[in-house]
Amino acid sequence: MSNLSENIARSLLQIKAIKLNPANPYTWASGWLSPIYCDNRRTLSYPTVRRQIYEGFAEIISQKYPNVDIIAGVATGAIAHGALVAEMMGKPFIYVRSAAKTHGLTNQVEGEYHEGNKVVVIEDLISTGGSSLAAVDALRKVGCDVLGMVAIFTYNFPVAQKNFEEAGVTLDTLSNYNTMIKMAVEQGYVRPEEQATLAEWRHDPANWRK
């Protein structure tokens, strides 16, 4: 897994799905200042990286969850990735909206499933884990048995680890913030002296530079 994690981090940096700017931080929708911005939707535009991701997902799922019935993607960022994994593994695919529709069938979970189906959830990015775990909750409410979640990248926030543990959800990711910093320094995307700044942000992002 260490080689996969490094390869994915290298790819995300190369295609600018991850952008680093410690000197001029980005502002997230939450209002947090951040030296990193991650947009994994860019991976869909690069066939080699796209394949690297869905093959990585399929490998993890095959090893850890051989009895999976259905692959579920979290809308909207993980729908395409989830569908690619399901296609490769020959499994049905469903996806989970952020909220139930207010018209029509008012579904939050879209696609065919049955009570007791064993589901693995695909996500693109883990920050605090709130929206990802809301998708898990929606699947559980309709009777699905969520085996675990796999994501492309996690910021390794302590609060996310706590949230997943409390929800009883196993999380695996293709790559992570710590590996990404290591690769960014090695590949020259940031200067070695900026490594401490990047590490500092992860431990308390809500209050960084306030």
C-alpha positions as CSV (number, residue, x, y, z in Angstrom):
1,M,0.0,0.0,0.0
2,S,2.9,2.4,0.6
3,N,3.9,2.3,-3.1
4,L,0.3,2.9,-4.1
5,S,-0.1,5.8,-1.7
6,E,3.1,7.4,-3.0
7,N,2.1,6.9,-6.7
8,I,-1.4,8.3,-6.1
9,A,0.1,11.4,-4.3
10,R,2.6,11.9,-7.1
11,S,-0.2,11.7,-9.7
12,L,-2.4,14.2,-7.8
13,L,0.4,16.6,-7.6
14,Q,1.4,16.2,-11.3
15,I,-2.1,16.9,-12.7
16,K,-2.7,19.7,-10.1
17,A,-5.6,17.9,-8.5
18,I,-3.6,19.0,-5.4
19,K,-2.3,22.5,-5.3
20,L,0.0,23.7,-2.5
21,N,0.6,27.3,-1.6
22,P,1.7,27.8,2.0
23,A,2.6,31.5,1.4
24,N,-0.8,32.5,0.0
25,P,-3.3,30.1,1.5
26,Y,-6.7,29.2,0.0
27,T,-10.0,29.9,1.7
28,W,-12.3,26.9,2.0
29,A,-16.1,27.2,2.0
30,S,-16.0,26.6,5.7
31,G,-13.9,29.8,6.1
32,W,-10.8,27.9,7.0
33,L,-7.5,29.1,5.6
34,S,-5.6,26.3,4.0
35,P,-2.2,25.8,2.3
36,I,-3.7,23.1,0.2
37,Y,-6.6,22.8,-2.2
38,C,-7.7,19.4,-3.5
39,D,-9.9,18.9,-6.5
40,N,-10.1,15.2,-7.3
41,R,-12.6,15.8,-10.2
42,R,-9.5,16.7,-12.3
43,T,-8.5,13.0,-12.1
44,L,-11.4,12.1,-14.4
45,S,-9.8,14.1,-17.3
46,Y,-6.6,12.0,-17.1
47,P,-7.1,8.4,-18.3
48,T,-3.9,7.0,-16.8
49,V,-4.6,8.6,-13.4
50,R,-8.3,7.7,-13.6
51,R,-7.4,4.0,-14.2
52,Q,-4.8,4.1,-11.4
53,I,-7.6,5.2,-9.0
54,Y,-10.3,2.7,-9.9
55,E,-7.8,-0.2,-10.1
56,G,-6.5,0.8,-6.6
57,F,-10.1,0.9,-5.3
58,A,-10.9,-2.4,-6.8
59,E,-7.8,-4.0,-5.3
60,I,-8.6,-2.8,-1.8
61,I,-12.2,-3.9,-2.0
62,S,-11.4,-7.3,-3.4
63,Q,-8.9,-7.9,-0.6
64,K,-10.9,-6.5,2.3
65,Y,-14.5,-7.0,1.3
66,P,-14.7,-10.0,-1.0
67,N,-18.4,-10.5,-0.1
68,V,-19.5,-7.0,-1.2
69,D,-22.8,-6.9,-3.1
70,I,-23.0,-3.3,-4.3
71,I,-20.6,-0.4,-4.8
72,A,-22.0,3.0,-3.8
73,G,-20.7,6.4,-4.8
74,V,-21.1,9.6,-2.8
75,A,-22.6,12.4,-4.9
76,T,-21.3,14.2,-6.7
77,G,-17.5,13.8,-6.6
78,A,-17.4,10.0,-6.3
79,I,-20.2,9.0,-8.7
80,A,-17.9,8.5,-11.7
81,H,-15.2,6.8,-9.7
82,G,-17.7,4.5,-8.0
83,A,-19.3,3.5,-11.4
84,L,-15.8,2.7,-12.8
85,V,-15.0,0.5,-9.8
86,A,-18.4,-1.3,-10.1
87,E,-17.8,-1.9,-13.8
88,M,-14.4,-3.3,-13.3
89,M,-15.6,-5.6,-10.5
90,G,-18.9,-6.6,-12.2
91,K,-21.0,-5.2,-9.3
92,P,-24.2,-3.2,-9.2
93,F,-23.8,0.5,-8.6
94,I,-25.9,3.0,-6.6
95,Y,-25.2,6.5,-5.4
96,V,-26.1,8.6,-2.4
97,R,-27.3,12.2,-2.7
98,S,-26.4,14.8,0.0
99,A,-30.1,15.0,0.8
100,A,-33.3,13.4,-0.4
101,K,-34.9,14.9,-3.5
102,T,-37.8,17.2,-2.8
103,H,-39.8,16.0,-5.8
104,G,-40.6,12.8,-7.7
105,L,-39.7,9.7,-5.6
106,T,-37.9,11.8,-3.0
107,N,-35.0,9.3,-3.0
108,Q,-31.7,10.0,-1.3
109,V,-30.2,6.6,-2.4
110,E,-30.5,6.2,-6.2
111,G,-30.4,2.8,-7.9
112,E,-31.6,-0.7,-7.0
113,Y,-30.7,-2.2,-3.7
114,H,-32.3,-4.5,-1.1
115,E,-32.4,-4.7,2.6
116,G,-29.3,-6.5,3.9
117,N,-27.2,-5.8,0.8
118,K,-23.5,-5.5,1.7
119,V,-22.2,-2.2,0.4
120,V,-18.8,-0.5,0.1
121,V,-18.9,3.2,-0.3
122,I,-16.6,5.2,-2.6
123,E,-15.6,8.8,-1.7
124,D,-13.3,11.2,-3.4
125,L,-12.0,13.2,-0.4
126,I,-12.1,13.0,3.4
127,S,-11.8,16.2,5.4
128,T,-13.8,16.0,8.7
129,G,-15.8,13.1,7.5
130,G,-19.2,14.7,8.0
131,S,-20.7,14.5,4.6
132,S,-19.1,11.1,3.9
133,L,-20.6,9.6,7.1
134,A,-24.0,11.2,6.3
135,A,-24.0,9.0,3.1
136,V,-23.3,6.0,5.3
137,D,-26.1,6.9,7.6
138,A,-28.5,7.2,4.6
139,L,-27.5,3.7,3.4
140,R,-28.0,2.3,6.8
141,K,-31.5,3.8,7.1
142,V,-32.6,2.0,4.0
143,G,-31.4,-1.3,5.3
144,C,-28.0,-1.6,3.7
145,D,-25.0,-3.2,5.5
146,V,-22.1,-0.8,5.0
147,L,-18.9,-2.8,5.1
148,G,-16.6,0.2,4.8
149,M,-15.6,3.2,2.9
150,V,-12.6,3.8,0.5
151,A,-11.5,7.3,-0.6
152,I,-8.9,8.8,-2.9
153,F,-7.4,11.1,-0.4
154,T,-7.6,12.1,3.3
155,Y,-6.2,15.2,5.1
156,N,-5.6,12.9,8.1
157,F,-7.5,15.3,10.4
158,P,-7.7,13.9,14.0
159,V,-11.4,14.9,14.0
160,A,-12.1,12.7,11.0
161,Q,-10.5,9.7,12.6
162,K,-12.6,10.3,15.7
163,N,-15.8,10.6,13.6
164,F,-15.2,7.4,11.7
165,E,-14.4,5.5,14.9
166,E,-17.6,6.8,16.6
167,A,-19.7,5.8,13.5
168,G,-18.2,2.3,13.4
169,V,-17.0,2.8,9.8
170,T,-13.7,1.4,8.5
171,L,-12.0,3.9,6.2
172,D,-9.2,3.1,3.7
173,T,-7.7,5.7,1.4
174,L,-5.5,5.4,-1.7
175,S,-3.3,8.3,-0.4
176,N,-3.1,10.8,2.4
177,Y,-1.8,14.1,3.6
178,N,1.4,12.8,5.2
179,T,2.4,10.9,2.1
180,M,1.5,13.9,-0.1
181,I,3.8,16.2,1.9
182,K,6.7,13.8,1.6
183,M,6.2,13.5,-2.2
184,A,5.7,17.3,-2.6
185,V,9.1,17.9,-0.9
186,E,10.8,15.1,-2.9
187,Q,9.4,16.3,-6.2
188,G,10.1,20.0,-5.6
189,Y,6.5,21.3,-5.3
190,V,7.3,22.9,-2.0
191,R,10.6,23.9,-0.3
192,P,11.8,21.7,2.5
193,E,11.4,24.6,5.0
194,E,7.7,24.8,4.1
195,Q,7.2,21.2,5.3
196,A,6.8,22.3,8.9
197,T,4.1,24.8,7.9
198,L,2.1,22.1,6.1
199,A,2.4,19.8,9.0
200,E,1.3,22.5,11.5
201,W,-1.9,23.3,9.5
202,R,-3.2,19.7,9.6
203,H,-3.2,19.6,13.4
204,D,-5.5,22.6,13.9
205,P,-6.8,23.8,10.5
206,A,-9.7,25.8,12.0
207,N,-7.4,28.1,13.9
208,W,-4.4,28.1,11.5
209,R,-3.1,31.7,10.9
210,K,-6.0,33.3,12.9
